[in-house]
Amino acid sequence: MKLSLLLWMASVLPQPVADQACLATTVYLEARSEPTMGQLAVAEVALRRRERGQWGNTVCKVVTAPHQFATTTTPGSFDISNMQAFAKAWKIAGESMSNWQLPAAERRLVVPHADHFATLAIAPYWSINQTGQIIGEHRFYAVN
């Protein structure tokens, strides 16, 4: 399935299915080759941003905000072809959304306070003078 088709489908699906589709797509694009904890951490960052109102009040708005996640930096023609990895991302997204519905004190957090992440291969301008938690090939930061 093409990325553009998947994102279009998310735009017409009812909530919360649309948010799960957007979150699963983000987990797939950002972390499909990462360990489960890394995938959970990516989902957690997006959900934390939604809760804070950063870049939108729905998961879909957060992950499609310009230049924030791979959903906007990956060409729409990109083929989401690894259905096993997408099924895992779908499950991670659903579990993460259920976890995030719990009261804050009861949530299982992987990267507490993290609202940004980047691959270890780059050092974005916002990561200067920041420490972060490494999971797999990503470093997670509490920037805001």
Salt bridges, closest charged atoms under 4 A:
GLU34 OE1 - HIS138 ND1 3.91
GLU44 OE2 - ARG48 NH2 2.81
GLU51 OE2 - ARG107 NH2 2.70
GLU95 OE2 - LYS91 NZ 3.81
ASP115 OD2 - ARG52 NH1 2.77
ASP115 OD1 - HIS116 ND1 2.81
